[in-house]
Amino acid sequence: QNCSNQDHILQTQALSTTSIIMKRSSIQSIVALVAAMGVIATFVCFASSAFNNKNEGHLRQPEQRRRLSTVSDPKTIQYKGGPFSRAAPFYIVQASPPRSGSTLMANLLSGFFDPPQNDICFLPSDFMEQDPTNPNSCLAVNHVLKTHVPYAKQLTEWLLKTGVPNIFFISTNRAGVTLAGDEFCAQHNVICFEYMNFVYSNEIEMEDVVHRVAKRIRSEFPGLAELLNEQGGFQRLKEMEEMTQIMSDKPFSMVNSKYSIHGGHRANWGQS
């Protein structure tokens, strides 16, 4: 009987010990499980954060490219704030040597892209001495600028001070005379027209020139396509020709600022 009692006691102690061990094992398992879940949660949080950061970085890239850009992409128009509030911030510089049809082209471009009442905005050779952010200058109201200076790089840097990030050049060449050589015409934001390809002698030919110039601009600068007013260009050229006739017998010192026509300017169509 004593042995039986002792066996019972030993069995009871063994069961108690086993229970304690099982409880400890369960607790350890739970602790291990909680720890594992914590590690998983931390990993998921980290992965989610990394994914979000990557996406945010991807979304910010276009803005970063705009801030770093110094030369326009002719396929797009970038919208960005600056000293001038513009619905579509861009400049088209009509940069040509004199006597190459520059007045004609400047007026055609002005009709395409500027309000019909605007004067031609002319940039003189000392443009670098002027403040491009002056709100009273023609740069604040015109998209099209006319100049005879050959310094495209300096002119671009000067215009970028306005906060307008899209700078395009449209030039005219005549009889092999160019503003800045063939390398200038090869730039991605430059279009060069040969003089003989856009002159006309009557209104029908004028309309054809307007259409061909508009078509090339839309093709090579597609970011400007929806902003181009072809009828506006045609109307502006007709008005320019009328003013050319009026100014033909005036002294050279007289200037019509709207169309940038001096007295004595050639009255022959297409010779401006």
C-alpha positions in Angstrom: 0.0 0.0 0.0 2.9 2.3 0.8 4.3 1.6 -2.6 0.9 2.3 -4.2 0.7 5.6 -2.4 4.2 6.5 -3.4 3.3 5.6 -7.0 0.2 7.8 -6.9 2.2 10.7 -5.5 4.9 10.3 -8.1 2.2 10.2 -10.8 0.6 13.3 -9.5 3.9 15.1 -9.3 4.7 14.0 -12.9 1.3 15.2 -14.2 1.8 18.5 -12.4 5.3 18.9 -13.8 4.0 18.0 -17.2 1.2 20.6 -16.9 3.7 23.2 -15.9 6.0 22.3 -18.8 3.0 22.4 -21.2 1.9 25.8 -19.8 5.4 27.2 -20.2 5.6 25.7 -23.6 2.3 27.3 -24.6 3.4 30.7 -23.2 6.7 30.4 -25.0 4.8 29.5 -28.2 2.4 32.5 -27.8 5.4 34.8 -27.1 7.2 33.5 -30.1 4.0 33.9 -32.2 3.5 37.5 -31.0 7.1 38.3 -31.7 6.8 36.8 -35.2 3.7 38.8 -35.9 5.5 41.9 -34.8 8.3 41.2 -37.1 5.8 40.6 -40.0 3.9 43.8 -39.2 7.2 45.8 -39.1 8.2 44.3 -42.5 4.8 45.1 -44.0 4.9 48.7 -42.7 8.4 49.2 -44.0 7.5 47.7 -47.4 4.4 49.8 -47.6 6.4 52.9 -46.7 9.0 52.1 -49.3 6.4 51.5 -52.0 4.6 54.8 -51.2 7.9 56.7 -51.2 8.8 55.1 -54.5 5.4 56.1 -56.0 5.6 59.6 -54.6 9.1 60.0 -56.0 7.8 58.8 -59.4 5.0 61.3 -59.3 7.4 64.1 -58.4 9.7 63.4 -61.3 7.9 65.5 -63.9 8.1 68.6 -61.6 11.8 67.9 -60.9 12.4 67.7 -64.7 10.6 71.0 -65.1 12.7 72.7 -62.5 15.9 71.4 -64.0 15.0 72.0 -67.6 16.6 74.9 -69.4 15.6 73.9 -72.9 12.0 73.2 -74.1 10.7 69.9 -75.2 8.7 70.8 -78.3 6.3 67.9 -77.7 5.0 69.3 -74.4 4.0 72.6 -72.8 4.9 72.8 -69.2 2.6 74.6 -66.8 4.5 76.4 -64.1 4.1 79.5 -62.0 6.3 82.6 -62.6 6.3 86.4 -62.3 3.7 86.4 -65.2 0.4 84.5 -64.8 0.0 82.8 -68.1 -2.5 80.2 -69.2 0.2 78.6 -71.3 3.7 79.7 -70.4 5.8 79.8 -73.5 7.7 82.2 -75.8 8.4 82.0 -79.5 11.3 84.0 -80.5 11.2 85.1 -84.1 15.0 85.5 -84.5 16.2 86.3 -88.1 18.7 88.4 -89.9 17.3 91.6 -91.4 15.8 91.5 -94.9 14.8 87.9 -94.6 11.1 88.2 -94.2 11.3 88.6 -90.5 8.5 91.2 -90.2 6.2 89.0 -92.2 7.0 85.9 -90.1 6.7 87.9 -86.8 3.3 89.1 -87.7 2.1 85.7 -88.8 3.3 84.2 -85.5 1.7 87.0 -83.6 -1.6 86.3 -85.3 -1.2 82.6 -84.4 -0.5 83.0 -80.7 -1.1 86.5 -79.4 -4.2 88.6 -78.9 -5.1 90.5 -82.2 -4.6 94.0 -80.6 -1.0 93.4 -79.4 2.0 95.2 -80.8 5.0 93.2 -82.0 7.4 92.8 -79.1 10.8 93.7 -80.4 14.0 92.8 -78.4 16.9 95.1 -79.3 20.6 94.2 -79.2 20.9 95.5 -75.6 18.2 93.2 -74.3 20.5 91.9 -71.6 20.5 95.3 -69.9 16.8 95.1 -69.4 14.8 93.4 -66.7 12.7 90.6 -68.3 10.5 90.4 -65.2 9.2 94.0 -65.6 5.4 93.6 -65.5 5.1 96.7 -67.8 7.2 95.2 -70.6 5.7 93.5 -73.7 7.1 90.2 -72.4 4.3 90.2 -69.9 1.6 90.1 -72.6 3.1 88.6 -75.7 4.1 85.0 -76.5 5.9 86.1 -79.8 9.0 88.1 -79.6 11.0 89.5 -82.6 14.8 90.1 -82.6 17.8 90.2 -84.9 20.3 89.2 -82.3 22.1 85.9 -82.9 22.7 85.0 -79.2 20.2 82.3 -78.7 21.8 80.8 -75.6 22.0 84.1 -73.8 18.5 85.1 -74.9 17.2 81.8 -73.6 18.8 82.2 -70.2 17.5 85.8 -70.0 13.9 84.7 -70.8 14.0 81.9 -68.3 14.3 84.5 -65.6 10.6 85.3 -66.2 9.7 81.8 -64.9 8.4 80.8 -68.4 10.0 77.4 -69.1 9.2 76.9 -72.7 11.4 78.8 -75.2 11.0 78.1 -78.9 12.8 79.8 -81.9 11.4 80.3 -85.4 13.9 81.8 -87.8 14.0 82.8 -91.5 16.9 82.5 -93.8 17.4 84.2 -97.2 19.9 83.4 -99.9 22.1 81.4 -97.6 22.2 84.1 -94.9 21.3 82.7 -91.5 21.1 84.1 -88.0 23.5 81.7 -86.3 24.4 79.0 -88.8 23.2 75.5 -89.6 23.8 74.3 -86.0 21.2 76.7 -84.7 18.6 75.4 -87.2 19.4 71.8 -86.1 18.3 72.4 -82.4 15.2 70.6 -81.3 13.4 73.8 -80.3 14.2 75.7 -83.5 12.4 75.8 -86.9 14.0 77.6 -89.8 12.1 78.7 -92.9 13.6 79.6 -96.2 12.5 83.0 -97.4 11.3 81.7 -100.8 9.1 79.1 -99.2 6.8 81.6 -97.5 6.5 84.6 -99.8 3.3 85.3 -101.7 1.9 87.7 -104.3 -1.8 87.6 -103.7 -4.3 86.6 -101.1 -4.8 83.1 -102.3 -1.0 82.5 -102.1 -1.0 84.2 -98.7 -3.6 81.8 -97.4 -1.5 78.8 -98.6 1.6 80.2 -96.9 -0.4 80.6 -93.6 -1.6 77.0 -93.8 1.9 75.6 -94.6 3.6 77.5 -91.8 0.9 76.4 -89.4 1.1 72.8 -90.5 4.9 72.7 -89.9 4.7 74.3 -86.5 2.0 71.8 -85.5 4.1 69.0 -86.7 7.5 70.0 -85.2 6.1 71.7 -82.0 3.0 69.5 -81.3 2.8 71.0 -77.8 1.7 74.3 -79.5 -0.8 72.7 -81.9 -4.0 73.3 -79.9 -2.9 76.9 -79.1 -2.3 77.9 -82.7 -5.0 80.2 -84.3 -4.6 79.7 -88.0 -7.4 82.2 -89.0 -5.8 84.7 -86.6 -2.5 84.5 -88.5 -4.3 85.0 -91.9 -6.2 88.0 -90.6 -3.0 89.6 -89.1 -1.1 89.3 -92.4 -4.0 90.9 -94.3 -3.9 93.8 -91.9 -0.1 94.0 -92.0 -0.2 94.3 -95.8 -2.8 97.2 -95.6 -0.5 99.0 -93.1 2.5 98.4 -95.4 0.7 100.2 -98.1 -0.1 103.1 -95.8 3.5 103.4 -94.6 5.1 103.0 -98.0 5.4 106.8 -98.6 6.2 107.8 -95.0 9.8 108.6 -93.8 11.8 105.8 -92.3 11.7 107.5 -88.9 8.0 106.8 -88.6 7.2 103.4 -87.2 3.9 101.5 -86.8 4.5 99.7 -83.5 1.6 97.2 -83.9 3.1 95.6 -87.1 6.7 96.8 -86.6 6.7 98.5 -90.0 8.9 101.5 -90.7 8.1 104.2 -93.2 9.3 103.3 -96.7 8.8 99.6 -96.0 8.4 97.7 -99.2 4.8 97.7 -100.3 5.2 94.6 -102.4 3.5 91.6 -100.9 5.8 89.1 -99.3 8.8 91.5 -99.4 8.7 92.6 -95.7 
